[in-house]
């Protein structure tokens, strides 16, 4: 954004919005029209726990910042009141939080989003919300990796128990 002949407060807001979006792995656009301040505050608290933040941003700023990154949304997406939810980390967990919020608050709707610099639709955000969270995937992988060791331990314990029965004194045989 050219700083020539721009009011300082506009430049400051633009820079704040640009910094907010810089380096984020994902961003969701939310139509928040009709929501109360309490509802928006509740969503913000939920998002902070998921490593994401929400900021209400003028569509003109969003268009300008995305144009600088050679990204464009369909024209109808950047109309009306827009909140941008951006973060890093588990995109599925953040998407689930947003989708669940929209289901409970019918006045809100998902407009679309970004995964890195790829534009995604509202339907794709819904699909992301159905994925298993990163933490659940890691727990599942850990369980899979531990399964052979657990099985081996049970086999060895059964052998020790069987040998102990043969001695008649419940102590393992030497």
GIJOJO-V47695 format. One line per field, one symbol per residue. ss: DSSP state (A for helix, B for strand, O for the rest). psi: psi as a letter, one per 40 degrees, with the letter a starting at -180 (. if undefined). burial: # if it has 24 or more other ideal C-beta (glycine too) atoms within 12 Angstrom, else .. A space follows every 50 residues. Layout:
ss = ???
psi = ???
burial = ???
This chain:
ss = OOOOOOOAAAAAAAAAAAAAAOOOOBBBBBBOOOOOAAAAAAAAAAAAAO OBBBBBOOAAAAAAAAAAOOOOOOOOOOOOOBBBBBBOOOAAAAAAAAAA AAAAOOOOBBBBBBBOOBBBOAAAAAAAAOOOOAAAAAAAAAAAAAAAAA AAAAAAAAAAAAAAAAAOOOOOOO
psi = hhehfiidddddddddddddeheidihihhheheiiddddddddddddde fiihhhhhddddddddddefhhiidedfiahhhhhiaibgdddddddddd ddddgeeiihdaahhbfhhiidddddddeeihiddddddddddddedddd dddddddddddddddddeeeiii.
burial = .............#..##.##..#########..#...##..##.##..# #######.#.######....#.#...##...######..##########. ##..#..########...##.#.###.##..................... ........................
